[in-house]
Amino acid sequence: ALHENMGEALAGRNDQDNATKEFAQAVQISPADAMFHLSFAHWLNVWHVRGAAPHLDAARDIVKDDYGMLASIGYEYRMAGEFDSCIKTYDHAVAIKDGGEVRTGRALCKRGLKDEKGMLDDLQAAVTKEPGYAPAHYYLGNRLAATKHFKEAAAEYGKYLQLAPTGSLAGAAAEKQKAATDAMKGKKP
């Protein structure tokens, strides 16, 4: 744990080389600790360094049915560009408990594989299963706008803004809602 904590501290100070050594040491000493693997993979993704997938594979195998960890591992697979593994991990999470976050995460992985229908299906299921999960509405709005369903897109952006008026996507949602509304009226953006 000390090596992992030191790795986190060094990573936070942008000391990539020494942080990598500490994370590697933590994983070597405690290979059955999923969080050590996940933390190491996270920082490899942040640094845009290849090598996250084996740590995510190990973490996924260790956590088995831990829903929260599976969602986190799926996210990191997406950040690593490992979309097949991302979908497989989210499939397992959805089987445990179907909900907005895991459906949205899986949809974004499907986007990485250019599976537009699969992405749309997951986003629609996300807002149905968990209507209060704001990011699902934002990403569904994006899909609907891309297919020129501007009225529905504007409504989804509006739902996001209603649920998360100060959320991280609020500025983009407001701009996109205006663009979708203008497109409905035939105005050029």
Buried (B, 14 or more C-beta within 10 A) or exposed (E): EEBBEBBBEBBEEEBBEBBBBBBBBBBEEBEEBBBBBBBBBBBBBEBEEEEBBEBBBBBBEBBEEBBEBBBBBBBBBBBBBBBEBBBBBBBBBBEBEBBBBBBBBBBBBBBBEEBEEBBBBBBBBBBEBBEEBBBBBBBBBBBBBEEEBBEBBBBBBBBBBEBBEEBEBBEBBBEBBBBBBBBBEEEEE
